[in-house]
Amino acid sequence: MQSSTRIKVSDLLMQVGETDTVHFDSIVIGSIDGLDAKGISWSIHLQSIDNSTLIATLENVTCVIDDISDVSRSPFKRHVAVSSLSAYFVLSSSTRDFNQEDDASIFPINEKSMFIDIQDFLYEAIGLQTPFVKRTPEEEKEYTKLQEDVVDDIDDDSSMTGAVVFRKVDNS
């Protein structure tokens, strides 16, 4: 069975600067826990940088995750949307140096088949959207309102001027 997340890239690697965009709709990936039956939809833009490296940009990744609230333990559907995320795909034989300050992930190109598998890249993109505390939409509205009220209370408190006071300390 061929993976729906594999893309042949040999033609791109033969022509430096060549680009391609591929669209996927309603692809179900079993390794993504709670993925709704509608699956994931996305586009991926690929560009060859040299004969051993591609830069890939996931665009408009959308899916729904069946999740459970950390607050009430109620089940809910969490909508995930990733507008854009980039990564490198590199042949293991590549000698290319990567900028240490570039935070893009690096994934392998299968040298034998000249395919990339973007499943792990998708998994990362969706995982980065997981909130620290999962809340239902109603709980999120309530939490946001509570946070606004706290900020309003602080702003209304005239005793809190925000001024920094420096005092000389005599250590003698």
C-alpha angles and dihedrals in degrees: 000000000000118000116245089218097059121104126187109231106172093107092052093050092052092059115050112220094020115141137199135177123207126190125208127190130194098348115169115215114191096205092065105087116227096008109166117243090252089070128202129315123197148137126232124203115203128193128177114230095182137334092291106032137065130183111216125195120194110210134189096001109182133175143136122241121202100227143168124234115245088210105050101008087235118147117243141161113255113204113216123199126174114184097191141348128169134206140165125245112202139181110239089235091060118120093193116137116223125213106259090216094054107101096197115125121244121224130181130256111218101242094199098052098021090227129133120211111211096188094104090045090054091046089054093047092052093041091055088060094058108114120230089237116029114217133174113248089258092050090048091054090049092048092048091050091049091051091050090051091051091051090048090051091052092047091050094050104099092192090068104075098159091230117146114224121203119200127190111235118211107213096182 
